[in-house]
Amino acid sequence: MDVALREYVERYPPEDAVIAAARARGVELGCVPIGSGGGAALRFLAAATRARTVVEVGTGAGVGALYLLGGMTPDGILTSIDVSAEYQRAARRAFADAGVAVSRTRLITGAALDVLPRLTDGGYDLVFVDAAKTEYPRYLAEAVRLLRPGGVVAFDNVLWQGRVLDRTVRDPATTALRDVTRAVREDDRLVPVILPLGDGLLVAART
């Protein structure tokens, strides 16, 4: 895909001012948010599944959460987990700017692998992961447990700027991304696809 075509896809539809401001804060804090194309895909997935209960691993500055909330049902609740209280403060500011009711978000500060096991089996419509890449395979195991039949899991950055294709690159993050992509493909409970948006969004429906 050439640059002009990629930019056209990534900017459709355009981001609103609140998300753009949250994105700028995320860049300042050093937590790179999901791209606009990937964000639009998250909003679509939340709307298509009529998501009421969503888990986000990696709150960042709230960009992904705003997209998810934009597609969820009006009474939907987003549970978002991050190790950084500073990031979550930025996310709360974004939610306030967007007019999101406080009751619609549950922010948990802590390590996701400590928090996820405490969440209800089969109790969620959508799980979105954009956090430590080395932990993606372990997040997958938790996500499959959390999802109801017909629920969706999504992982950001699975193309890793093309490094996953270079077999000479064997750092822990790249290896983990290859592992999770393979595990999703080989899991009979999941129906997967990789969307070439941003740095790659791996999406799978739970059968």
C-alpha positions as CSV (number, residue, x, y, z in Angstrom):
1,M,0.0,0.0,0.0
2,D,1.5,3.3,-1.0
3,V,1.9,6.2,1.4
4,A,-1.0,8.3,0.0
5,L,-3.4,5.4,0.1
6,R,-2.4,4.4,3.6
7,E,-2.9,8.0,4.8
8,Y,-6.3,8.0,3.2
9,V,-7.3,4.8,5.0
10,E,-5.8,6.0,8.4
11,R,-7.7,9.3,8.2
12,Y,-11.1,7.7,7.5
13,P,-13.0,8.8,9.4
14,P,-11.2,11.8,10.9
15,E,-10.5,12.1,14.6
16,D,-12.4,14.6,16.7
17,A,-10.6,17.3,18.7
18,V,-10.9,15.5,22.0
19,I,-9.2,12.3,20.7
20,A,-6.6,14.4,19.0
21,A,-5.8,16.2,22.2
22,A,-5.6,12.9,24.1
23,R,-3.3,11.6,21.4
24,A,-1.0,14.6,21.8
25,R,-0.9,14.0,25.6
26,G,-0.1,10.4,25.1
27,V,2.9,11.2,22.8
28,E,4.1,13.7,25.5
29,L,3.9,11.0,28.1
30,G,5.7,8.5,26.0
31,C,2.7,6.1,25.7
32,V,2.2,5.9,21.9
33,P,-1.6,5.5,21.3
34,I,-3.2,3.2,18.7
35,G,-3.4,4.9,15.3
36,S,-6.6,6.5,14.1
37,G,-7.3,3.7,11.6
38,G,-6.9,1.1,14.4
39,G,-9.0,3.2,16.7
40,A,-11.8,3.4,14.1
41,A,-11.6,-0.4,13.9
42,L,-12.0,-0.7,17.6
43,R,-15.1,1.6,17.5
44,F,-16.5,-0.5,14.7
45,L,-15.9,-3.8,16.6
46,A,-17.5,-2.4,19.8
47,A,-20.6,-1.3,17.8
48,A,-20.8,-4.5,15.8
49,T,-20.8,-6.7,18.9
50,R,-23.0,-4.3,20.8
51,A,-20.4,-4.4,23.5
52,R,-21.6,-3.6,27.0
53,T,-18.6,-5.0,28.9
54,V,-15.1,-4.3,27.6
55,V,-11.6,-4.9,29.0
56,E,-8.7,-2.8,27.9
57,V,-5.1,-3.8,28.8
58,G,-3.0,-0.6,28.6
59,T,-5.0,2.6,29.3
60,G,-2.3,5.0,28.0
61,A,-3.7,8.5,27.7
62,G,-7.2,7.2,26.9
63,V,-7.2,7.2,23.1
64,G,-8.1,3.6,22.6
65,A,-10.7,3.9,25.4
66,L,-12.4,6.8,23.7
67,Y,-12.7,4.9,20.5
68,L,-14.1,1.8,22.4
69,L,-16.6,3.9,24.3
70,G,-17.7,5.5,21.1
71,G,-18.9,2.1,19.8
72,M,-20.2,0.6,23.0
73,T,-23.8,0.6,24.1
74,P,-24.8,3.7,26.1
75,D,-24.9,1.7,29.4
76,G,-21.6,-0.1,28.6
77,I,-18.8,-0.1,31.1
78,L,-15.1,-0.1,30.1
79,T,-12.6,-1.7,32.5
80,S,-9.1,-0.4,31.7
81,I,-5.9,-1.6,33.3
82,D,-2.5,0.1,33.4
83,V,0.6,0.1,35.6
84,S,0.9,3.9,35.4
85,A,-1.3,6.1,37.5
86,E,0.0,9.1,35.5
87,Y,-1.3,7.6,32.3
88,Q,-4.7,7.0,33.9
89,R,-4.9,10.6,35.1
90,A,-4.4,11.7,31.5
91,A,-7.1,9.2,30.5
92,R,-9.5,10.6,33.0
93,R,-8.9,14.1,31.6
94,A,-9.8,12.8,28.2
95,F,-12.9,11.1,29.4
96,A,-14.0,14.3,31.1
97,D,-13.3,16.3,28.0
98,A,-15.4,13.9,26.0
99,G,-18.3,14.1,28.5
100,V,-18.0,10.4,29.4
101,A,-19.9,9.6,32.6
102,V,-17.7,8.5,35.5
103,S,-19.9,5.4,35.9
104,R,-18.9,4.2,32.5
105,T,-15.2,3.6,33.2
106,R,-13.4,1.5,35.7
107,L,-9.7,2.3,35.8
108,I,-7.5,-0.2,37.7
109,T,-3.9,0.7,38.4
110,G,-1.8,-2.4,38.5
111,A,-0.2,-5.2,36.5
112,A,-2.7,-6.7,34.1
113,L,-1.5,-10.2,34.8
114,D,-2.4,-9.7,38.4
115,V,-5.8,-8.1,37.6
116,L,-7.1,-10.2,34.7
117,P,-7.4,-13.4,36.7
118,R,-9.8,-11.6,39.1
119,L,-12.3,-10.8,36.3
120,T,-15.3,-13.0,35.4
121,D,-15.0,-15.9,33.1
122,G,-17.1,-15.3,29.9
123,G,-18.3,-12.0,31.2
124,Y,-16.9,-9.7,28.5
125,D,-17.8,-8.8,24.9
126,L,-14.5,-7.4,23.8
127,V,-10.9,-7.4,25.1
128,F,-8.4,-4.9,23.6
129,V,-4.6,-5.3,24.3
130,D,-2.1,-2.6,23.8
131,A,0.5,-3.1,26.5
132,A,3.8,-4.9,27.1
133,K,4.4,-6.9,23.9
134,T,6.4,-9.6,25.7
135,E,3.3,-10.5,27.7
136,Y,0.9,-10.7,24.7
137,P,0.8,-14.6,24.8
138,R,-0.2,-14.6,28.4
139,Y,-2.8,-11.9,27.8
140,L,-4.3,-14.1,25.1
141,A,-4.9,-16.9,27.5
142,E,-6.7,-14.5,29.8
143,A,-8.7,-12.9,27.0
144,V,-10.0,-16.2,25.7
145,R,-11.2,-17.1,29.2
146,L,-12.9,-13.7,29.7
147,L,-14.8,-13.6,26.4
148,R,-18.3,-14.7,25.9
149,P,-19.1,-16.7,22.7
150,G,-19.1,-14.2,19.9
151,G,-16.9,-11.9,21.8
152,V,-13.8,-10.4,20.2
153,V,-10.1,-9.9,21.2
154,A,-7.9,-7.4,19.5
155,F,-4.1,-6.9,19.8
156,D,-2.3,-3.8,18.5
157,N,1.1,-3.5,16.9
158,V,1.3,-7.1,15.7
159,L,3.2,-6.2,12.6
160,W,5.8,-4.3,14.7
161,Q,7.0,-2.1,11.8
162,G,7.7,-5.2,9.8
163,R,10.1,-6.8,12.3
164,V,7.9,-9.9,12.7
165,L,8.7,-10.8,9.1
166,D,12.5,-10.7,9.6
167,R,13.6,-14.0,11.1
168,T,16.9,-12.6,12.1
169,V,15.2,-10.3,14.6
170,R,14.7,-12.4,17.7
171,D,14.3,-9.9,20.6
172,P,11.7,-10.8,23.2
173,A,9.0,-8.4,22.0
174,T,9.2,-9.5,18.4
175,T,9.3,-13.2,19.4
176,A,6.2,-12.7,21.6
177,L,4.3,-11.0,18.8
178,R,5.1,-13.9,16.4
179,D,4.0,-16.3,19.2
180,V,0.7,-14.7,19.9
181,T,-0.1,-14.4,16.2
182,R,0.6,-18.1,15.7
183,A,-1.3,-19.1,18.8
184,V,-4.4,-17.1,17.7
185,R,-4.3,-18.7,14.3
186,E,-4.0,-22.3,15.7
187,D,-6.7,-21.9,18.4
188,D,-9.8,-23.7,17.2
189,R,-11.9,-21.4,19.5
190,L,-10.9,-18.3,17.5
191,V,-11.6,-17.0,14.1
192,P,-8.8,-14.5,13.3
193,V,-7.8,-11.8,10.9
194,I,-4.9,-9.3,10.7
195,L,-6.1,-5.8,9.7
196,P,-3.2,-3.8,8.1
197,L,-4.1,-0.6,10.0
198,G,-1.4,1.4,11.7
199,D,1.1,-1.1,13.0
200,G,-1.2,-4.1,12.5
201,L,-4.3,-5.1,14.5
202,L,-4.9,-8.8,15.1
203,V,-8.6,-9.5,15.7
204,A,-10.2,-12.8,16.6
205,A,-13.8,-13.7,17.4
206,R,-14.5,-16.3,20.1
207,T,-16.7,-19.2,18.8
